[in-house]
Amino acid sequence: MTMIDRCTKCKRPRERTDGPALIATLDTRYKAGTCKGCGALRFFESVEARDPDEGWRLAKQGMERASDAEARAGEWPQRMVDALDELARGGGEFTSEDATDIAGVPVSSGAVGAMINAAAQRGDIVWTGKMTTAQRSRSHGAMLKVWQGSWVARESAR
């Protein structure tokens, strides 16, 4: 495991070429030094160095696993594809709750997000940049992305 020093304010990792060495502080969790990102004297914390692509790789694996679980669960994936297609062609904005109202609730909690993300990656739908509060009580007011069909987005941009 490789450790790096990272600014507690801007989270920029400190490079060896960033100037004088960091100074130890009374609180052993932190060191002090000049941050090139902030341009000021800041505290630095030691954190585990991570591969920048690791997050994307893990997200993709999770989406694939969720899709695979649903594929084993029956016809829900096709119902979700059809629901997203219907909502996209409808011309209006929609959320994941609208899609599951049509397709039904899946067995796997991550399957809805995986299917919506796949539709967005195919270019069938686009995120409007808006967020709204979930209406279902079991979602506890989670924030949901608002989507629309990609052809609608292209037309409204003209």
C-alpha positions as CSV (number, residue, x, y, z in Angstrom):
1,M,0.0,0.0,0.0
2,T,1.5,3.3,-1.1
3,M,0.8,6.4,1.0
4,I,0.7,10.0,-0.3
5,D,0.4,13.4,1.4
6,R,-2.8,15.3,0.3
7,C,-3.8,18.9,1.1
8,T,-6.8,18.9,3.5
9,K,-8.3,21.9,1.8
10,C,-8.1,21.3,-2.0
11,K,-7.3,17.5,-1.8
12,R,-4.3,18.0,-4.2
13,P,-1.6,15.3,-3.7
14,R,1.8,16.8,-2.9
15,E,4.5,16.0,-5.4
16,R,8.2,15.5,-4.4
17,T,9.0,18.6,-6.6
18,D,6.6,20.8,-4.7
19,G,9.2,22.5,-2.6
20,P,10.6,22.0,0.9
21,A,9.7,18.9,2.9
22,L,6.6,18.9,5.0
23,I,6.9,19.8,8.7
24,A,5.7,17.4,11.4
25,T,2.9,18.8,13.7
26,L,1.8,18.1,17.2
27,D,-1.1,16.2,15.8
28,T,0.6,13.2,14.2
29,R,-2.2,12.8,11.6
30,Y,-1.1,15.9,9.8
31,K,2.0,17.6,8.4
32,A,2.3,21.3,7.4
33,G,3.7,22.8,4.2
34,T,2.9,24.9,1.2
35,C,0.3,23.6,-1.2
36,K,0.7,24.4,-4.9
37,G,-3.0,23.9,-5.5
38,C,-4.1,26.5,-2.8
39,G,-0.9,28.6,-2.9
40,A,-0.9,28.8,0.9
41,L,0.4,27.1,4.0
42,R,-1.8,24.2,4.6
43,F,-2.1,20.9,6.5
44,F,-1.5,17.7,4.7
45,E,-2.9,14.2,5.6
46,S,-1.4,10.9,4.6
47,V,-3.8,8.8,2.5
48,E,-3.7,5.6,0.5
49,A,-2.7,6.3,-3.1
50,R,-5.3,4.9,-5.5
51,D,-5.4,4.3,-9.2
52,P,-7.5,7.1,-10.7
53,D,-9.3,4.6,-13.0
54,E,-10.2,2.3,-10.2
55,G,-13.5,4.1,-9.4
56,W,-14.7,3.8,-12.9
57,R,-13.6,0.2,-13.2
58,L,-15.4,-0.7,-9.9
59,A,-18.6,1.2,-11.0
60,K,-18.7,-0.6,-14.3
61,Q,-18.2,-4.0,-12.5
62,G,-21.1,-3.2,-10.2
63,M,-23.4,-2.2,-13.1
64,E,-22.5,-5.4,-14.9
65,R,-23.2,-7.5,-11.9
66,A,-26.5,-5.7,-11.3
67,S,-27.5,-6.3,-15.0
68,D,-26.4,-9.9,-14.8
69,A,-28.5,-10.5,-11.6
70,E,-31.6,-9.1,-13.4
71,A,-30.9,-11.1,-16.5
72,R,-31.1,-14.2,-14.3
73,A,-34.2,-12.9,-12.6
74,G,-36.4,-13.0,-15.7
75,E,-37.9,-10.6,-18.2
76,W,-37.5,-7.4,-16.1
77,P,-34.5,-6.1,-18.1
78,Q,-36.5,-6.1,-21.3
79,R,-39.4,-4.4,-19.6
80,M,-37.0,-1.7,-18.4
81,V,-35.5,-1.2,-21.9
82,D,-39.0,-0.9,-23.2
83,A,-40.0,1.5,-20.5
84,L,-37.0,3.8,-21.1
85,D,-37.7,3.7,-24.8
86,E,-41.3,4.7,-24.2
87,L,-40.3,7.5,-21.8
88,A,-37.6,8.8,-24.2
89,R,-39.9,8.8,-27.2
90,G,-42.7,10.5,-25.1
91,G,-40.7,13.8,-25.3
92,G,-41.0,14.7,-21.7
93,E,-38.6,14.6,-18.7
94,F,-38.6,11.5,-16.5
95,T,-36.8,9.9,-13.5
96,S,-35.9,6.4,-12.6
97,E,-39.2,6.2,-10.6
98,D,-41.2,6.8,-13.7
99,A,-39.3,4.0,-15.5
100,T,-39.9,1.6,-12.6
101,D,-43.6,2.6,-12.5
102,I,-43.8,1.1,-16.0
103,A,-41.3,-1.8,-15.8
104,G,-41.8,-2.8,-12.2
105,V,-39.3,-2.8,-9.3
106,P,-36.3,-5.1,-9.9
107,V,-34.9,-7.7,-7.6
108,S,-31.5,-6.0,-7.4
109,S,-31.3,-2.5,-6.0
110,G,-28.6,-1.5,-8.4
111,A,-30.3,-2.8,-11.6
112,V,-32.3,0.4,-12.3
113,G,-29.2,2.6,-12.2
114,A,-27.3,0.1,-14.4
115,M,-30.0,0.0,-17.0
116,I,-30.4,3.9,-17.1
117,N,-26.6,4.3,-17.3
118,A,-26.5,1.8,-20.2
119,A,-29.3,3.7,-22.0
120,A,-27.3,7.0,-21.5
121,Q,-24.1,5.4,-22.7
122,R,-25.9,4.1,-25.9
123,G,-27.1,7.7,-26.4
124,D,-30.8,6.9,-26.1
125,I,-31.3,9.3,-23.2
126,V,-29.5,12.3,-21.7
127,W,-29.4,13.9,-18.3
128,T,-31.1,17.3,-18.3
129,G,-28.8,18.6,-15.6
130,K,-31.7,18.7,-13.2
131,M,-32.3,16.8,-10.0
132,T,-35.6,16.1,-8.2
133,T,-36.6,14.5,-4.9
134,A,-37.8,10.9,-5.0
135,Q,-41.5,10.5,-4.3
136,R,-41.5,6.9,-3.0
137,S,-41.3,6.8,0.8
138,R,-38.8,3.9,0.8
139,S,-36.4,6.2,-1.1
140,H,-36.3,8.6,1.9
141,G,-36.2,11.7,-0.3
142,A,-33.1,10.7,-2.3
143,M,-32.2,13.0,-5.1
144,L,-32.9,11.6,-8.6
145,K,-31.5,12.7,-12.0
146,V,-34.1,14.0,-14.5
147,W,-33.7,12.4,-17.9
148,Q,-35.1,12.9,-21.4
149,G,-34.8,11.3,-24.8
150,S,-31.6,12.3,-26.6
151,W,-33.5,13.4,-29.7
152,V,-35.6,15.8,-27.6
153,A,-32.4,17.3,-26.1
154,R,-30.9,17.8,-29.6
155,E,-34.1,19.5,-30.9
156,S,-34.3,21.8,-27.9
157,A,-30.6,22.8,-28.3
158,R,-31.3,24.1,-31.8
